[in-house]
Amino acid sequence: MGQEKSKIDRLQRTLALESKVSHVDGVSANRASVLRKLNIETVRDLVTHYPRRYLDLTNVTTIAQARIGEQCTIAGQIHAIELKRRRRNLQIVEISLVDETGLLIVSVFHQPWLMDKMHAGDHIAIAGKVEFNYGYKRMTNPFMEQLAGEKAEGRIIPIHPATEKISPAWMRRLVANALEGIFGVLDPLPSALRQKHGLMSRNQALQAIHLPKSMDEAAQAKRRLVYEELLMLELFMMQQEHERTRGLEPVRHIVDGAHLQALRAALPFALTSEQEQAAADILKVLSAQKVANHLLLGDVGTGKTVIAAIAMAAAKDTGGQALLLAPTEVLARQHAKTLGPLFEAAGMSFALLTGSTSAPEREASIKGVASGAIDVLIGTHALLEDDVLPANMTLAIIDEQQRFGVSQRAKLLAKGAAPDALYLTATPIPRSLALTLFGNLTLSYLKERPGIAAKRKTHVVRKTERGKAYDAAREALKRGHQAYVVCPLIGAQPSSTKKSQRDGIADDGYYPDVAIDDISDFASEDLSSAKQEAEFLQKRVFSEYAVGLLHGKMTAQEKQEVMDAFQQGSIDVLVSTTVIEVGVDVPNATVMIIEDADRFGLSQLHQLRGRVGRGDADSEVYLVSATNAEAALARLNAMVKSDDGFKIAAYDLSLRREGDILGNKQSGTSALKLVNVIRDASTIEMAHADAAEIIAADPDLASPDHAALARELRLLFTEEKSAIGG
């Protein structure tokens, strides 16, 4: 009887996770309203509101023992607290902290409210890096916690994200109350998985991550919860893919047919071993008795398009058609120009369909693809129109797939009965991130830039030194080469609201690797405007050369005219926004100057510099920094040290706060609160392998052993279902 009651109690406590947060002791109506602004509406939300760090008072250092340049935790008493103003807009709270061994000065920027919260005589603990200047040991903007008059040595204090209306201490109290209400919660992970990897139970992990007895216990709790987050996301994505293809008759593409062989014979170069491997990977999944869902990740200039052409030839050999979707008309036209001769040599018909395609040409393309007369249709969003109805699309290819929404990708796939899908991206991301974002896809990588002997050198210069970049560009122009100048804005823009700034950016560039905090001030007056820059350069710097302007506000025809002029050499210097990031191939361009480079993500800078170094001549890239901040310059110097996009991406990710690595705005990743794709790479591999094994054996999670997993997935992803896709 007692055992039965215990089971019922545990079930009730598990069900309590979905209760409203107002059921937790201490959560008044006002506090519930404040918590809602932190996206905390249920008990589950509250107990997964994890500490961002800990004050480890089991390992406290005295002020005298604190070593300069090292991180440490110090507990002491406030001797004095003072508000200082260095400039009109800079307020500094300065705290004199003492213990039995000495004095340490704490400087806290932009938090004047601390004057009302902390007073002389209060006991506090601080954690941060110790510095020494002006004769004293100091800490700047450390983590701080009031100790309510106690020294509190021997405790570990979790620091939860909080607000002005709910302090960290109150947040800790509310979380503790919530944990008490769900103590003994059932575990959704099968016991076999927990034993296999030596994982805590969910109940132990939730208690330990919020109220750890040691830092090792907190680390073990985090390990368990990271694995759980990843396993759930991987299972969900794999289930989604299984559901998408349920009941469909997959196409087993012919991968050694005459058209494919003819296309290979027409290639003007031999494929590298890496390209051969990628082609083999793709042809293998195309020929399998299963709907293919493959992602080809290739650094700039590695030949992804040629591999895609091989896949399209396989579709022709199978009696099917291929649709190639590109995000911009510039890129779609580039594909048609590059692939057209190969298709013609292989006996394959093709057409280009974009927003600027004339009415007669559009009608002919639509009729041709509907009758099956056109084998390959290349285009932009125009391919997604309802009247584009291919006779037998067996392969859908989406280039720069991250630029399309889930519904857009689904709309293209819906134009075939059960088409294989091939996604291309030039955004270099580590395998761990690819598995996290695209766990339901098979993957191939291209990292080598074949057939390019030219060297590409990158320099970082301050704005006051940009003359060096101009000199390099002039020297290149004298040799008959061309240059790019990239600016983040089109022209003068209002900076009244963040929304207007974000809208202005979105028109001209995709920022997959830039947190919104990094770009929210793009519209400030010190940033370069493409229009103003073009005028300045034409008048003052390159007056004897032709300077052109390209940006996202131009019509498709205007963009194409500018690009044609640049490719033909009638424009010497092209001033552009990030619209040139992909699809622009001018081998004669050997110098690129990127203004305000510190405002871009490193991966995007790498994409941009991929526009030069595409010919036989050596090239140079100048990253002009608007700041002298050491951290920003060190970050840009990573571009100087490496030309490998994947290494750059990994370094870029390593600099980010955990919440920025995936970004909760990325579809589906709101379920990931603890995952760091660099630190947790091995756990990602582990969770991906476990999820694949589970889905292979029990795709519907119908087994009694998987009942708790199935329930957890429904609870986590019911609202996410429409937001996640391959």
Secondary structure by P-SEA (a helix, b strand, c coil): caaaaaaaaaaaaaaaccccccccccccaaaaaaaaaaccccaaaaaacccccccccccccccccccccccbbbbbbbcbbbbbbccccbbbbbbbcccccbbbbbbbccccccccccccccccccbbbbbbccccccccccbbbbccccccccbbbbbccccccccaaaaaaaaaaaaaaaccccccccaaaaaaaccccaaaaaaaaaccccaaaaaaaaaaaaaaaaaaaaaaaaaaaaaaaccccccccccccaaaaaaaaaccccccaaaaaaaaaaaaaaacccccbbbbbbcccccaaaaaaaaaaaaaaacbbbbbbbccaaaaaaaaaaaaaaaaaaccccccccccccaaaaaaaaaaaaaccccbbbbcccccccccccccccbbbbcccccccaaaaaaaaacccbbbbbbbbcccccaaaaaaaccccccccccccccccbbbbbbbbccccaaaaaaaaaaaaaacbbbbbbbccccccccccaaaaaaaaaaccccccccccccccccccccccaaaaaaaaaccccccbbbbbbcccccaaaaaaaaaaaaaccccbbbbccccccccccccccbbbbcccccccaaaaaaaacccccccccbbbbbbbccccaaaaaaaacccccccaaaaaaaaaaaccccccccccccccccccccccccaaaaaaaaaaaaaaaaaaccccccccaaaaaaaaaaccccccccccc
